[in-house]
Amino acid sequence: MRWIHPEELEALAVGAAILGTGGGGDPFIGKLMAQEAMRETGPVALLDPEELEDDALVLPTAMMGAPTVMIEKVPEGMEAYRALRAEERRLGRKADATSPIECGGVNSQIPFAVAARAGIPVVDGDGMGRAFPELQMETFHVYGVAGTPAVVADERGAVVTLETPENFQLEWLARGVTIRMGGHAHLVDYPMSGRDFKRTAVRGTISMGLAIGRAVREARSRGRHPVDALLEATRDSIYGHGVRLFEGKVVDVERRTREGFAVGRAILQGLRADQGSRLEIRFQNENLVALRDGEVMATVPDLISVLDSETGLAVTTERIRYGQRVTVIGIPTPEIMRSEAALKVWGPRAFGYDLPFVPLEVRFREQYRQWGVPREKERYLVA
């Protein structure tokens, strides 16, 4: 266990925006919400999953909806806490801990705001290992945890409890409620035991967000380029070394809000070593596919993150715009996210792309032979 203080959320916001792969919502507002709560109540304990008792009750907390909406419709700050209390009443038991449902974007921060007000710890893990746009896109779902009873709450005090026979219906109903609540809301879902959390979660994701966020923030003072520092910080993680995919200028953006999602594409014209090439990134809240001159470079579930080329800060899908100079990186996902069952839920075909999932370690095998990979990924280095 370690204690997280309000100032550490600055680094987490930077790292979580990168892990958010363009989505998950801008962490800035969530960071302010969490810092305010922690300054009122004190630091929050961060638990390693192994520190959870098997019979502990873990209630993951999050924001859901279109990130573009949250820019103009700012949360009130107590929505997720009200959802947690409503879930406790429904279950007849107090929560022992909360966690992110996704470690990317604003949802890295929401559990800290809830934990501070509820006086409970946050567990160092989540159900996505990045950000995804739909509620069934969770390792919790893939490995057998029921998503309900779930609670959705808005800034006006409305609280809706959902019980569904399966998790795809939870996504469908909760999305409809969220749209009626104005395009974004807060929720508690996938209530589970400590035993199930340890079995199904992507572990160590908050720690990774903190590590890469610190690397970016401290790079200049250490005489390093922020993107280089970020990629180096991924090296010894459960993900493995990140890889630089493209550097260019944004020359076109198509974006619209559809059924609660920010959907579109961005086109980059290559600069420096990539001059003369074009990169197309397709997104649905999160970046899903990157194609260089029509050739696939990376696909979901591996992370595709767009960074400001000078600062190394993430550029989210709701903020990418014409003229930005950006660097696109890929970060390979942990193996728990690459099982056959997992890829049925969030592989390229789950988003309508008739593409196989090819791990970054295979697409960039020579680089990974130099960098090394986690032990469970060594098979990717064999041609």
N, C-alpha and C positions, 0 to 999 in steps of 0.2 A: 504494500500500500504506500502511496505517496500523496502529498497534499498539493493540489493545484490552486494557485493564487490568481487573482483577477488579471494581473499583468501578463501571466503566461498565456492567457487567451489571445493575446496579440499574435504570438507565434502560431498558435493553433489555427487562428483564422486564416493566416497566410497558407499554412500547409493544407488545411482542409479545402480551401478553394482550389488548390492544385489537384488534390485527390477527387474533387467533385467533377472533374473532366468536363468542365464548362457548365455544369448544372448544380443542383442541390441548393440554389439560391445564394446570393451574395452573403458571406458570413458576417458582414459589417453590422447589420442590424441585430442579428442573433448575438454577436459578441457584446454589443452594448447592453442587451437585455440580461445576459449572463453576468457581466461585470457589475451591473447595478445590483442584482440579487446577491452576488457574493460580497459586495462591499457592505451590504446590509446585514448579512448573516455570517460571513467568514468564509475561509477556503473550503474547497470540496475535496473529499477523499477520492482518489482514483485507484480502483482495485484491479489487480491481475485476475483474470477469470479463475485461476486455480485457488484464489482466496475465497471464492464464493462457497457457501455451504450448499450441499446438493439440494436441500429442501428450501433454499432461499427463493423468494418471489422477486423476479426481475420484470419490470414494466418499462419497455423501450418507449421513448418519447420523441416526437418529431413535428416538423411543419410539413404540410403537403399542399400542392397546388402549383400554379404557374409562377416561376421566379419573376417574370416580367411584372406581375400584378403587385408583388411585395414592394417594388420600388416606389409605387405611388400609394399603396394601401398598407401603411406601417402597422405592425402588430401592436396590440395593447400591452403585452408582456406577461400576462397571467394565464393565457389560454391553455398552455400545455400543463401548467400546475393544476388548473381546474379539471382538465381531462384526467390527470393522474388520480386526483381525489375521487372523481366519479367512478373510475375503474376500481379503486379500492373498495368503494361502497358496493359496487356490483359483485365483487369477489368475496366481500366480507373479510378482508385481510389487508393489512398494511404492506406496502412495498418495502422490500429490503434493499433494493438498488434499482437504478435506472441505467439505460445505455442508449447510444444512438441506434436508430435503425439503419442509418447510413453515416459513414464517417466524412462524407464530402459536403462542402458548403455549409449553409446555415445549420444543418442538422448535426454538425459536430458540436454546436454551441448550445442548442436547446436543452439537452440533458443537464448541462451545468446550471442553467437557470432554474430548472425544476429541482435538481438535487439540492441546491442551496436553500430554496424555500421549503422543501420537504424534509431537510435534515438527513438525507440518505447519500450513499456514495454513487459514483458513476463507474461502470465496469469498462475496462480497456478492451473493447471489441465492438463489433457491430454486425449487421446482417447483409451488408453489401460489399464492403471492402473498397468502396468508391461511392458514386451516386448513380441511382437508376430512377426512372420516372414512375414506376408502378409498384404497388404494395406487395404483390406476389413475387417480386424480383428480390427475394431475400434468401440467404442461406437458411434462415429459420424455416421458411416455406419449403425449400428444396429438401430439407432433411427432416420434415415431418411435424413441425410445430404448427398448431392452429393459430390463425391470426386473430380470432375473436374469442371472447367478447372484446370489442374495440370501442373507443370513445373518440368522437370528433367534436372539437369546441371552437367557437369563434370569439372575436373581441367584444361582442355585445352580451356575452353571458349564455348564449345558446349552447347546449350540450346534447349530443345525439349518441346513443349507444347502439351498436350494431352487433348482431349475432348472425353468422352465416354458416352454411354447411361446408363451404370450401373457400379458399383464399382468393380465387379469381373473382368471386362474387363480392368479397370484401372490397377489393379494388374498385369494382364497378359502382357499388353503392356509396362508398366513401368519396369517390370522385364526384358523384352527383351531389352529395351533401356539400362538398367543398365548393363546387361551382355556385350552389345556392347561397353559400355563406360569403360570396363575393370574390371567389377565385383562389383564395388560400385560407387555410385553417390549421389547427394543431390537433395532434392525435396521440393516443396510446394504443398500441396493437401488439400482437404476439406476446401476450402474458405467458411467462414460462418459469420453470424451476431453474435453479442454479445448475443442476445436472444437465438440463437441456441446453442452457446457454453454453456451457463448456463443450458440449458435443457439436453444436451447430454454428457457433459464431466465428467470424473472421477475427482472429485475435491480434491485439497489439496495434490496432489502427489509430487510436488516439495518440499513442506514443509516437507512431510514425508521422502523423500530422504535426506534432510538436517538433520532431527532429528536422523535417524538411522545412518547416516554417522558420526555425532558428537559423538553419543553413542559409536561407535566402536573406533573412534580415541582417545577418552578421557578415555576409560575404564581402561587402564593400570595405568594412573596417579591417578585414583580413587580406585585402588585396586580391580578391578572387571575383570572377564574374558570377553573378547570382545563379544563372542557369547551370554553369559548371558545378557550383557548390551544391545545388539541388540534386543533380544527377549523382554526384558522389555520395550524398546522404542516403540515397536509396540502396546503395550497394549491399549493405549487410542486413537489409530488412527481409521479412518473409516474402516480399514481392520480388526482389532482385533488382539489378541495376536498370535504371531508366535509360532510354536511348533517344538521341536527337533525331527527329524525323524530317524537319523542314524549317527553313527560315525565309520569311517573305513579308510582303505588304498585302493587307486586306484590300482587294479591289472590287468585291461585290458581296453583299449580304442579302439573303432573302429570309425573312422571319415573320411568323404570324403566331397568334395564340389560338389554338384549336383544341376544344374539348378539355381545357385545363392544362394543356401542354404548350411550351414554346417550341415550335417546329420550324425547321428551315435548313439552310446551308450557307457556308461561307467559302469564297474563292480567294486564294492567295497567289500572288505573283512572286516568283522566287527572287531572292536577293543573295548576294555573296556566292557561296558554293552552289546554291540552288538556282542561280540566275538562269533564265530560259525555260524553267519548268513552272507548272501550276499545281497547286494542291487544292483539292475540294474536300471540305469537311461537312458531313451531313449530321444533323443533330435532332434529337427530340428531348428537350430539356438538357440532355447530356450529349457530348460528342460520341457518335456511334461508329462512323466509318471515315477513314482518311484515304484518299486516292490521289496518287501523284501521276499526272499525265494519264489518267484513266486506269492506272495499275494500283491495286490495293496494297497499302502499306501497313495498315493496322485496322483491327475491328474490335468491337465490343465482344467479350467483357474486358479485354486489356484496356488500360487507361490511355486516352488521347487527350492531352491537356494543351491548351493554347496559353502561352506566356508572353507578357510584354518583354521584348528582346533586351531592353535596357535594365529593367528592374527585377525581372524574374517573377513578377506577380501574375497570378492567373487572370485571364480575360474570360469572363463567363459568356454564355451564349446570349444572354439578354443585353450585354454591354459591348459585344464585338461590333466594330463599325469600320466604315471605309477609311483607309489611310493609315490604320495602325500598323506598326512594325512589330511582328510577332515571331516567336519561335515555338514550334509544335514539338512536343515530346511524347514518347510512349513509355508507359510503365507496365511491366507484366503483372498479371494478377496471381495471387496465391493459388495453389492447387485445389483447395476446397471449392474454388469458384469455377473449376474447369471440368468437373465430372460430367458424365453424359447427362445425368439428370439436371445439373445446373445449366448446361448449355441449351437444353430445351426451353428453359425459362428466359435466359438472357443472351443467348448466342445471336449472331447476325440474323438468322432466320426468324427468331422471335420478334424482330422489329421489321420484318418484311423484306429483308435483303437476301437474295438467293446466293449466299456466299458461305463457304465453309469457314469455321474458326481455325486460324493458323496462329499459334502462339508467337509472340515477338521473338522468343528465344530461337524459333525455327527460321523466321524471316531474316533475322540478323545473327545467324548462327556463329559466324566468324568472330563478331564482336563479343558475343557471350562466351565463346571459348577462351578469349583473353580475360574477360572480367570474372568469369566463374558464375555459377548459379547455385541456389539452395540445393541441398542433396536430393530432395525429392524431384528436382527438375533436370537432373543430369542426363536423363534419357533423351532430352531435346537436343543435346549436343552431338548425338550420334547420327550421321547422315543416312 
